[in-house]
Amino acid sequence: MWTMPPTDSVLHVLSFVAVAAQSMTAALAAGRRSMDWAGVCMLGAITALGGGTIRDVLLGHYPLVWVAHPIYLAIAAAGAFATILLARLVVRLNLAFLVLDAIGLVVFTMAGCDVAWQVDASLPIVIVAGMITGCAGGVLRDILCNEVPLLFRSELYASVSVVTGLFYATAFGLNLNPPAWTLLTFALGLSFRMLAIRYRWEMPKFVFSDEER
């Protein structure tokens, strides 16, 4: 069958980076909506931790990650607040938003897979848990900012999460070095997402109107 190694230190470090990155995307989105500073920090926390919270509730994994480790809340709030101070120094805000969002998508997908494995979930559930963790926070961010979520309107997004999760979960059966494979998966997922943005790779669209009835 398939096996996965214990959570490695590389994934822990990347998770801290991803929490900060996703909270920064929320701050940038909040800035476009002229939210106050408290709203920016709150949206940052919801975006960074929302996907993991939904995953934990669905899997019955308690305590919630941010409850067991409040440092994640602090990192999310700090990332959002830092963005308030530094955003005007970033010339290409849209590019920064997309890169930070891609980092969060890939790392949270791996973290979600890891948590599902810890509760002895089957491989399909591991992949779904990774996708929920990677995508749900961004969906919450966009909904709260009254925007159509990136998941539904942009280049390959959920597909990147699924491919990342499959690569991360199944390849451990080869008994490769866990930290090295985590970094390789991160590089693969981030490259895939950025290439999808660069070359506008999209899933086929379903277009139907009353005129076609």
Secondary structure as UniProt FT lines:
FT   HELIX           9..32
FT   TURN            33..34
FT   HELIX           37..59
FT   HELIX           65..68
FT   HELIX           71..86
FT   HELIX           87..89
FT   HELIX           93..118
FT   TURN            119..120
FT   HELIX           123..144
FT   TURN            145..146
FT   HELIX           150..153
FT   HELIX           158..170
FT   HELIX           171..174
FT   HELIX           178..199
FT   HELIX           210..212
//
